[in-house]
């Protein structure tokens, strides 16, 4: 075999290693929707596995980093009332009018306006108490009312959001892995050239092409996370770049969780419209029950002469349901304050700092391994195809 041909083999192998690494990066994240016909096609490995990856992250977040009690621990009822006072007063006015008009339309409309206003203002005067009771009950029954694991699971199961999270954490290391893939391909190419110099058998070229592609792919993937702990070789410090960049990755991860996953808007929407709706309604029904009973005792004569007490239980349920529907609107002005009080980014950052190296790499490693065997087959076929093309060229 001609020396020029042998010399070109390591260079070709290095190019194959580099190309397969680039192909892997593309196939990890794209396409974000299935592209193909029937069983033939491809769906980005990370988007396709978003649900499984979300479950891993949800378990890690709620098991090792954050509890529901922590989210409400620093919420100050007085400060919260100051933020929501005006929309809360409007909500009380609306709910009171709608509830009484629904259950006692004739009697309520017949009352003089000043009497209607007196009833509403008495209810509005209890607004600070309502906020304080709501915060206290959320603190006392946080795990029962809000399932943050379910919220995290639903938010991170979105393929686009999961892809952005994994890409943001790993893209710097995936780019640096080009050097490793290039080196692995070059080394495999040297071995290939040495074998072909002794056994100039053209059919070995596709086999070596597949082997080079697979080895470059696996070495580059392992290099990102290995070794976990720092190892010194002479003056060279070896550690997987994902662990070496732990501070930067912590900032990225905690930031996205705080901005897109466990936000005040998301939590309030979950209470009003999510699986937490039943528990939140039960809490509001208890608060409304106490509030209405107090007003009925104070206005006993008026109540007895007008609406009576037979329909009070139904009225309480209606009022609680309408208050819950209005919760996202009522609390909207407090989003910024609630974000500061919940301090999700800070709490998640502290939680990440407590994770072991093995736990920390669970943030991203399962994503890169989610379709490892399928990706291995694809790059093996691509490498074999390059070898087949080489096989068609003259080797002497």
C-alpha positions as CSV (number, residue, x, y, z in Angstrom):
1,X,0.0,0.0,0.0
2,X,1.4,3.4,-1.0
3,X,2.8,5.5,1.8
4,X,0.6,8.5,0.8
5,X,-2.5,6.4,1.2
6,X,-1.4,5.3,4.7
7,X,-0.6,8.8,5.7
8,X,-4.1,10.0,4.6
9,X,-5.9,7.4,6.8
10,X,-5.2,9.0,10.2
11,X,-6.2,12.4,8.7
12,X,-9.4,10.9,7.3
13,X,-10.1,9.2,10.6
14,X,-9.6,12.5,12.5
15,X,-12.1,14.1,10.2
16,X,-14.6,11.3,10.7
17,X,-14.2,11.7,14.5
18,X,-14.8,15.4,14.2
19,X,-17.8,15.0,11.9
20,X,-19.5,12.4,14.0
21,X,-19.2,14.6,17.1
22,X,-20.9,17.4,15.2
23,X,-23.6,15.0,14.0
24,X,-24.2,13.8,17.6
25,X,-24.7,17.4,18.8
26,X,-27.3,18.0,16.1
27,X,-29.1,14.7,16.7
28,X,-29.3,15.4,20.4
29,X,-31.5,18.5,20.0
30,X,-33.0,18.4,16.5
31,X,-35.6,18.1,15.2
32,X,-37.8,19.0,18.1
33,X,-40.7,17.2,16.4
34,X,-40.7,13.8,14.8
35,X,-39.4,14.1,11.2
36,X,-40.1,11.1,9.0
37,X,-42.7,8.7,7.8
38,X,-44.1,5.9,10.0
39,X,-41.3,4.2,12.0
40,X,-38.6,5.7,9.7
41,X,-37.4,9.1,10.9
42,X,-35.8,10.9,13.8
43,X,-36.8,12.9,16.8
44,X,-34.2,14.8,18.7
45,X,-33.0,12.6,21.6
46,X,-33.5,15.3,24.3
47,X,-37.0,16.5,23.1
48,X,-38.1,12.9,22.7
49,X,-37.0,12.0,26.3
50,X,-38.2,15.3,27.9
51,X,-40.7,13.4,30.1
52,X,-38.2,11.0,31.5
53,X,-35.6,13.7,32.0
54,X,-38.2,15.9,33.7
55,X,-38.9,13.1,36.2
56,X,-35.2,12.9,37.1
57,X,-35.0,16.6,37.6
58,X,-38.2,16.8,39.6
59,X,-37.0,14.1,42.0
60,X,-33.6,15.9,42.4
61,X,-35.2,19.3,42.9
62,X,-37.8,18.3,45.4
63,X,-35.8,15.6,47.1
64,X,-32.5,17.4,47.5
65,X,-32.8,21.1,46.9
66,X,-36.2,22.6,47.6
67,X,-39.3,22.0,49.7
68,X,-42.8,23.6,49.4
69,X,-42.5,25.0,52.9
70,X,-39.4,27.0,51.9
71,X,-41.4,28.7,49.1
72,X,-43.7,30.3,51.6
73,X,-41.5,30.6,54.6
74,X,-40.4,34.2,54.0
75,X,-43.7,35.6,52.6
76,X,-44.7,38.5,54.8
77,X,-48.6,38.8,55.0
78,X,-48.4,42.6,55.6
79,X,-46.1,43.2,52.7
80,X,-48.2,40.9,50.5
81,X,-51.4,42.8,51.4
82,X,-49.8,46.1,50.5
83,X,-49.0,44.7,47.1
84,X,-52.5,43.3,46.4
85,X,-54.7,45.7,48.3
86,X,-56.5,47.4,45.5
87,X,-57.2,44.3,43.3
88,X,-58.2,42.3,46.4
89,X,-60.7,45.0,47.4
90,X,-62.1,44.9,43.9
91,X,-62.3,41.1,43.9
92,X,-64.1,41.1,47.3
93,X,-66.6,43.6,45.8
94,X,-67.1,41.5,42.7
95,X,-67.4,38.2,44.5
96,X,-69.9,39.6,47.1
97,X,-72.2,41.1,44.5
98,X,-72.1,38.0,42.2
99,X,-72.7,35.6,45.0
100,X,-75.6,37.4,46.6
101,X,-77.1,38.2,43.2
102,X,-76.9,34.5,42.3
103,X,-78.5,33.1,45.4
104,X,-80.8,35.9,46.4
105,X,-81.3,38.1,43.3
106,X,-84.6,39.6,44.3
107,X,-83.6,40.4,47.9
108,X,-80.2,41.7,47.0
109,X,-81.5,44.0,44.3
110,X,-84.2,45.3,46.6
111,X,-81.8,46.4,49.3
112,X,-80.8,50.1,49.3
113,X,-77.4,50.8,47.8
114,X,-76.1,52.1,51.1
115,X,-77.0,48.7,52.7
116,X,-75.2,46.9,49.9
117,X,-72.2,49.1,50.3
118,X,-72.2,48.5,54.0
119,X,-72.1,44.7,53.6
120,X,-69.3,44.9,51.0
121,X,-67.2,47.3,53.0
122,X,-67.5,45.1,56.1
123,X,-66.1,42.2,54.0
124,X,-63.4,44.5,52.5
125,X,-62.4,45.5,56.0
126,X,-61.4,41.9,56.6
127,X,-59.0,41.9,53.6
128,X,-55.7,42.0,55.8
129,X,-57.1,39.1,57.8
130,X,-57.8,37.1,54.6
131,X,-54.3,37.5,53.4
132,X,-52.8,36.6,56.7
133,X,-55.0,33.5,57.0
134,X,-54.2,32.4,53.5
135,X,-50.4,32.7,54.0
136,X,-50.6,30.9,57.4
137,X,-52.6,28.1,55.9
138,X,-50.3,27.7,52.9
139,X,-47.3,27.5,55.3
140,X,-49.1,25.0,57.6
141,X,-50.3,22.8,54.8
142,X,-47.8,23.6,52.0
143,X,-47.2,20.0,50.9
144,X,-50.9,19.2,50.8
145,X,-51.9,22.3,48.9
146,X,-49.0,22.6,46.4
147,X,-47.3,19.7,44.8
148,X,-44.2,21.3,43.4
149,X,-42.9,18.0,42.1
150,X,-45.9,17.8,39.8
151,X,-45.4,21.5,38.7
152,X,-41.7,20.9,37.9
153,X,-42.6,17.7,36.1
154,X,-45.2,19.4,33.9
155,X,-43.0,22.5,33.2
156,X,-39.8,20.5,32.3
157,X,-41.7,17.9,30.2
158,X,-42.1,20.6,27.6
159,X,-39.6,19.5,24.8
160,X,-38.5,23.1,24.0
161,X,-37.9,24.0,27.6
162,X,-36.0,20.9,28.4
163,X,-33.9,21.2,25.2
164,X,-33.0,24.8,26.1
165,X,-32.0,23.8,29.6
166,X,-29.8,20.9,28.6
167,X,-28.2,22.8,25.7
168,X,-27.5,25.8,27.9
169,X,-25.7,23.6,30.5
170,X,-23.7,21.4,28.0
171,X,-23.1,23.3,24.8
172,X,-19.8,24.7,26.0
173,X,-18.5,21.3,26.8
174,X,-19.9,19.7,23.7
175,X,-18.0,22.3,21.6
176,X,-14.8,21.6,23.5
177,X,-15.3,17.9,22.9
178,X,-14.4,18.5,19.3
179,X,-10.7,18.4,20.3
180,X,-11.2,15.1,22.1
181,X,-13.1,13.6,19.1
182,X,-10.4,14.8,16.8
183,X,-7.7,13.2,18.9
184,X,-9.6,10.0,19.3
185,X,-10.1,9.8,15.6
186,X,-6.5,10.6,14.8
187,X,-5.3,7.9,17.3
188,X,-7.7,5.3,15.8
189,X,-6.5,6.3,12.4
190,X,-2.9,5.6,13.3
191,X,-3.9,2.1,14.5
192,X,-5.9,1.6,11.3
193,X,-3.0,2.7,9.1
194,X,-0.6,0.4,11.0
195,X,-2.9,-2.6,10.5
196,X,-3.5,-1.9,6.8
197,X,0.3,-1.5,6.3
198,X,0.6,-5.2,7.3
199,X,-2.7,-6.5,6.0
200,X,-3.8,-4.3,3.0
201,X,-7.3,-5.7,3.0
202,X,-9.8,-3.1,1.6
203,X,-12.8,-4.6,3.4
204,X,-11.3,-3.5,6.7
205,X,-11.9,0.2,5.8
206,X,-15.7,0.2,6.5
207,X,-15.1,-1.7,9.7
208,X,-12.4,0.8,10.8
209,X,-14.6,3.7,9.7
210,X,-17.4,2.5,12.0
211,X,-15.0,1.8,14.8
212,X,-13.4,5.3,14.5
213,X,-16.8,7.0,14.6
214,X,-18.1,5.0,17.5
215,X,-14.9,5.4,19.6
216,X,-14.8,9.2,18.9
217,X,-18.5,9.5,19.9
218,X,-18.1,7.5,23.2
219,X,-14.8,9.1,24.2
220,X,-16.1,12.6,23.7
221,X,-19.3,11.8,25.7
222,X,-17.4,10.3,28.6
223,X,-14.8,13.1,28.6
224,X,-17.5,15.6,29.5
225,X,-18.1,13.9,32.9
226,X,-14.9,12.0,33.7
227,X,-13.1,12.1,35.9
228,X,-15.6,13.4,38.5
229,X,-12.9,14.2,41.1
230,X,-9.7,16.2,40.2
231,X,-6.7,14.0,39.3
232,X,-3.2,15.3,38.9
233,X,-0.9,13.8,36.2
234,X,2.4,15.6,36.6
235,X,1.5,19.3,36.4
236,X,-1.7,18.5,34.5
237,X,-5.0,18.7,36.4
238,X,-7.7,16.4,35.0
239,X,-11.4,16.7,35.7
240,X,-14.5,16.4,33.6
241,X,-15.4,19.9,32.3
242,X,-19.0,19.5,33.5
243,X,-17.8,19.2,37.0
244,X,-15.1,21.8,36.5
245,X,-17.8,24.3,35.4
246,X,-20.0,23.5,38.3
247,X,-20.5,27.2,39.4
248,X,-21.5,28.3,35.9
249,X,-23.9,25.4,35.4
250,X,-25.4,26.1,38.8
251,X,-26.2,29.6,37.8
252,X,-27.7,28.5,34.5
253,X,-29.9,25.8,36.0
254,X,-31.1,27.8,39.0
255,X,-31.8,30.8,36.8
256,X,-34.0,28.8,34.4
257,X,-35.9,27.1,37.3
258,X,-36.6,30.5,38.9
259,X,-37.6,32.2,35.6
260,X,-39.6,29.5,33.9
261,X,-40.5,26.6,36.2
262,X,-41.3,27.7,39.8
263,X,-42.4,31.3,39.2
264,X,-45.2,33.1,41.2
265,X,-47.3,33.1,38.0
266,X,-46.9,29.4,37.5
267,X,-47.7,28.6,41.2
268,X,-50.8,30.8,41.2
269,X,-52.0,29.3,38.0
270,X,-51.5,25.9,39.4
271,X,-53.6,26.8,42.5
272,X,-56.4,28.3,40.3
273,X,-56.4,25.8,37.4
274,X,-54.1,22.9,38.1
275,X,-54.4,19.7,40.0
276,X,-53.9,21.7,43.2
277,X,-57.3,23.5,42.5
278,X,-59.2,21.1,44.9
279,X,-56.9,21.7,47.8
280,X,-56.7,25.4,47.2
281,X,-60.5,25.6,47.1
282,X,-60.7,23.7,50.4
283,X,-58.4,26.3,52.0
284,X,-60.4,29.2,50.6
285,X,-63.7,27.6,51.7
286,X,-62.4,27.4,55.3
287,X,-61.4,31.1,55.2
288,X,-64.7,32.2,53.6
289,X,-66.6,30.1,56.1
290,X,-65.0,31.9,59.1
291,X,-65.4,35.3,57.4
292,X,-69.1,34.9,56.6
293,X,-69.9,33.4,60.0
294,X,-68.3,36.5,61.6
295,X,-70.3,38.9,59.4
296,X,-73.5,36.9,60.0
297,X,-73.1,37.3,63.8
298,X,-72.4,41.0,63.4
299,X,-75.4,41.5,61.0
300,X,-77.7,38.9,62.5
301,X,-80.9,41.1,62.3
302,X,-80.3,42.1,58.7
303,X,-79.5,38.6,57.6
304,X,-82.6,37.1,59.3
305,X,-84.8,39.8,57.8
306,X,-83.4,39.3,54.2
307,X,-81.6,36.2,53.1
308,X,-81.8,33.9,56.1
309,X,-79.2,31.2,56.7
310,X,-80.5,28.3,54.7
311,X,-78.4,29.0,51.7
312,X,-75.3,30.1,53.5
313,X,-73.3,26.9,52.8
314,X,-74.0,27.1,49.1
315,X,-73.1,30.8,49.1
316,X,-69.8,30.1,50.8
317,X,-68.9,27.5,48.2
318,X,-69.7,29.9,45.4
319,X,-67.7,32.7,47.0
320,X,-64.7,30.5,47.5
321,X,-64.9,29.2,43.9
322,X,-65.1,32.7,42.4
323,X,-62.3,33.9,44.7
324,X,-60.1,31.1,43.5
325,X,-60.9,31.9,39.8
326,X,-59.8,35.5,40.5
327,X,-56.6,34.5,42.3
328,X,-54.1,35.0,39.4
329,X,-55.6,38.4,38.7
330,X,-55.7,39.5,42.4
331,X,-52.1,38.4,43.1
332,X,-50.6,39.7,39.8
333,X,-49.2,43.0,41.3
334,X,-47.3,40.9,43.9
335,X,-45.4,38.7,41.4
336,X,-42.2,40.6,41.9
337,X,-42.4,40.6,45.6
338,X,-43.4,36.9,45.7
339,X,-40.4,36.1,43.5
340,X,-38.1,37.9,45.9
341,X,-39.7,36.2,49.0
342,X,-39.7,32.7,47.4
343,X,-36.0,33.2,46.4
344,X,-36.1,30.1,44.1
345,X,-32.8,30.8,42.4
346,X,-30.9,31.3,45.7
347,X,-32.5,28.2,47.3
348,X,-31.8,26.0,44.2
349,X,-28.2,27.3,44.1
350,X,-27.7,26.3,47.7
351,X,-29.3,22.9,47.1
352,X,-27.0,22.3,44.1
353,X,-24.0,23.1,46.2
354,X,-24.9,20.3,48.6
355,X,-25.2,17.6,45.8
356,X,-22.5,15.0,45.4
357,X,-20.6,14.9,42.1
358,X,-22.7,11.8,41.1
359,X,-25.9,13.6,41.9
360,X,-24.8,16.8,40.2
361,X,-24.2,15.2,36.8
362,X,-27.7,13.8,36.8
363,X,-28.7,17.3,35.7
364,X,-27.4,16.6,32.3
365,X,-25.8,13.1,31.9
366,X,-29.1,11.2,31.4
367,X,-30.0,13.6,28.6
368,X,-26.8,12.9,26.7
369,X,-27.3,9.1,27.3
370,X,-31.0,9.2,26.5
371,X,-30.5,7.7,23.0
372,X,-27.0,6.6,23.2
373,X,-27.4,3.2,21.4
374,X,-29.5,4.7,18.6
375,X,-26.9,7.5,18.1
376,X,-24.1,4.9,18.2
377,X,-25.8,3.0,15.4
378,X,-26.2,6.2,13.3
379,X,-22.6,7.3,13.7
380,X,-21.4,3.7,13.1
381,X,-23.3,3.7,9.8
382,X,-21.9,7.1,8.9
383,X,-18.3,6.0,9.7
384,X,-18.8,2.7,7.7
385,X,-20.1,4.8,4.7
386,X,-16.9,6.9,4.8
387,X,-14.8,3.7,4.9
388,X,-16.8,2.3,2.0
389,X,-16.0,5.4,0.0
390,X,-12.3,4.9,0.8
391,X,-12.6,1.3,-0.3
392,X,-13.5,2.4,-3.8
393,X,-10.4,4.6,-4.1
394,X,-7.1,3.1,-5.4
395,X,-4.9,2.1,-2.5
396,X,-1.7,1.6,-4.4
